[in-house]
Amino acid sequence: MNKTSQPMSALALPSRPILVAGATGAIGSQVVRALLARGAQVRVFVRSPEKVHDLPPEVERAVGTLEDRESIVQALKGSHAAFYVSPHDEREEQFAEHFVSACEGAGVRLVFSGVHASGTNRLSRFMQRTIFGLLMPHYQPKLRLAERVRTSHTNPVLLMPGNYFQMDEVCREELLAGRYPLPLGRIPRVDTRDVGEAAARALLDASVKSGGYALVGPESLSGEDTAVHWSAALGQPVQYAPNLAEMDALFVRAYGGRKALDCQKSYRLVGKVKMGTSAADLRQTTFLLGCPPRSFAEYAQEVAAGWQAAGPPVPPHAGPRLPSAAS
Ligand SMILES: NC(=O)c1ccc[n+]([C@@H]2O[C@H](COP(=O)([O-])OP(=O)(O)OC[C@H]3O[C@@H](n4cnc5c(N)ncnc54)[C@H](OP(=O)(O)O)[C@@H]3O)[C@@H](O)[C@H]2O)c1
């Protein structure tokens, strides 16, 4: 089944644009891609328009910052619905309040992707937030802002993705050298392209009911499972070799700043957790996608083929290539 044409093909597209925040990021960029693949009008909310120079010219650019609520209000004018993902920033609750209240004012549906408590009533979500917040104190603001989305007057849809498959790309060099250093107990994981496609469905299809939806791949994956998939995809042995110091350095190298810190803290827990993928979560994902989610094996094969076609990686911080003596 063509993942970009189902299950939206029979639906009329809205005549107004969808506003996408975080469009330069891991998830927002996939939401933009999925919306464009469906022929929807898209408006991106960005602080640096030069970062989206490669998007087609018909994509509207609304320049602003989450620090400035008024810039969000302006960007939402005439829009049909909005997508929000919370950035790695110590002000994330304030940013979310700006975005959510602006959506309430504009009367548009808000589709959110992030961590949230999945209970159906406030008490069960409070209990979940308390337990989760004790295990992961740095997630407390994320859980509070998700509850703000959940209880907002925006007919909200909350997507709760598992760990992104694409996180593994921070250790490209290590995988090519036969080592998988990120600690993974056993957790649900998902392809960011499927998150983008599920979000596009919720943004365009008013029949998708308000509430929380898990987004998962077909199976939970341990570090060992993940290494086995990379071995098969790369055609060479890859050992699971979790190493916290190496992981910390990888996130600093790939992201730096607050995002590196958040990833370092999250993977300290992720390395210990053992969580199966429930049939109910897989049903929710399949419902939103209109087909089963991508498997990790499929993802790893695509990425490995791309890496092998591109040749050996350039070492980080290697600086510009100098002409060789022979040239
Ligand atoms: N990694 C995982 O496996 C995982 C799994 C589940 C949930 N999550 C959650 O997903 C969220 C991160 O999503 P992501 O990976 O898509 O993030 P990301 O790749 O770091 O992207 C963040 C986006 O927010 C934008 N942004 C940051 N500050 C802004 C501001 N002041 N005004 C306007 N835009 C701003 C960035 O734009 P610029 O280009 O201008 O910086 C970028 O487009 C986190 O809340 C995390 O907890 C992650």
The ligand as a MOL file (V3000), in Angstrom:
LIG
                    3D

  0  0  0     0  0            999 V3000
M  V30 BEGIN CTAB
M  V30 COUNTS 48 52 0 0 0
M  V30 BEGIN ATOM
M  V30 1 N 13.6850 11.5700 20.3010 0
M  V30 2 C 12.6940 10.7210 20.5290 0
M  V30 3 O 12.8430 9.5130 20.3200 0
M  V30 4 C 11.3630 11.2570 21.0300 0
M  V30 5 C 10.3180 10.3540 21.1880 0
M  V30 6 C 9.0900 10.8350 21.6260 0
M  V30 7 C 8.9200 12.1890 21.8730 0
M  V30 8 N 9.9620 13.0620 21.7140 0 CHG=1
M  V30 9 C 9.7290 14.4910 21.9860 0
M  V30 10 O 9.7550 15.2040 20.7420 0
M  V30 11 C 10.1170 16.5640 21.0280 0
M  V30 12 C 11.2050 16.9860 20.0770 0
M  V30 13 O 10.7390 16.9120 18.7650 0
M  V30 14 P 11.7390 16.9380 17.5460 0
M  V30 15 O 12.6670 15.7680 17.7020 0
M  V30 16 O 10.9850 17.1070 16.3000 0 CHG=-1
M  V30 17 O 12.5860 18.2540 17.9020 0
M  V30 18 P 13.7550 18.9490 17.0900 0
M  V30 19 O 14.1820 18.1050 15.9260 0
M  V30 20 O 14.7800 19.3580 18.0900 0
M  V30 21 O 13.0250 20.2390 16.4970 0
M  V30 22 C 12.6160 21.3190 17.2930 0
M  V30 23 C 11.9200 22.3390 16.3980 0
M  V30 24 O 11.4290 23.4110 17.2200 0
M  V30 25 C 11.8620 24.6360 16.6290 0
M  V30 26 N 12.0260 25.6780 17.6540 0
M  V30 27 C 12.8490 25.6330 18.7300 0
M  V30 28 N 12.7440 26.7620 19.4320 0
M  V30 29 C 11.8520 27.5530 18.7700 0
M  V30 30 C 11.3250 28.8590 18.9980 0
M  V30 31 N 11.7080 29.5880 20.0450 0
M  V30 32 N 10.4250 29.3550 18.1180 0
M  V30 33 C 10.0400 28.6230 17.0220 0
M  V30 34 N 10.4870 27.3800 16.7790 0
M  V30 35 C 11.3890 26.8490 17.6380 0
M  V30 36 C 13.1850 24.3060 15.9630 0
M  V30 37 O 13.4820 25.3150 15.0090 0
M  V30 38 P 14.9820 25.8310 14.6690 0
M  V30 39 O 15.3910 25.0860 13.4210 0
M  V30 40 O 14.8020 27.2960 14.4430 0
M  V30 41 O 15.8590 25.5090 15.8470 0
M  V30 42 C 12.8620 22.9440 15.3570 0
M  V30 43 O 12.1470 23.0950 14.1510 0
M  V30 44 C 10.5690 16.6440 22.4640 0
M  V30 45 O 9.5540 17.2580 23.2280 0
M  V30 46 C 10.7630 15.1750 22.8310 0
M  V30 47 O 10.5480 14.9610 24.1920 0
M  V30 48 C 11.1710 12.6170 21.2740 0
M  V30 END ATOM
M  V30 BEGIN BOND
M  V30 1 1 1 2
M  V30 2 2 2 3
M  V30 3 1 2 4
M  V30 4 1 4 5
M  V30 5 2 4 48
M  V30 6 2 5 6
M  V30 7 1 6 7
M  V30 8 2 7 8
M  V30 9 1 8 9
M  V30 10 1 8 48
M  V30 11 1 9 10
M  V30 12 1 9 46
M  V30 13 1 10 11
M  V30 14 1 11 12
M  V30 15 1 11 44
M  V30 16 1 12 13
M  V30 17 1 13 14
M  V30 18 2 14 15
M  V30 19 1 14 16
M  V30 20 1 14 17
M  V30 21 1 17 18
M  V30 22 2 18 19
M  V30 23 1 18 20
M  V30 24 1 18 21
M  V30 25 1 21 22
M  V30 26 1 22 23
M  V30 27 1 23 24
M  V30 28 1 23 42
M  V30 29 1 24 25
M  V30 30 1 25 26
M  V30 31 1 25 36
M  V30 32 1 26 27
M  V30 33 1 26 35
M  V30 34 2 27 28
M  V30 35 1 28 29
M  V30 36 1 29 30
M  V30 37 2 29 35
M  V30 38 1 30 31
M  V30 39 2 30 32
M  V30 40 1 32 33
M  V30 41 2 33 34
M  V30 42 1 34 35
M  V30 43 1 36 37
M  V30 44 1 36 42
M  V30 45 1 37 38
M  V30 46 2 38 39
M  V30 47 1 38 40
M  V30 48 1 38 41
M  V30 49 1 42 43
M  V30 50 1 44 45
M  V30 51 1 44 46
M  V30 52 1 46 47
M  V30 END BOND
M  V30 END CTAB
M  END
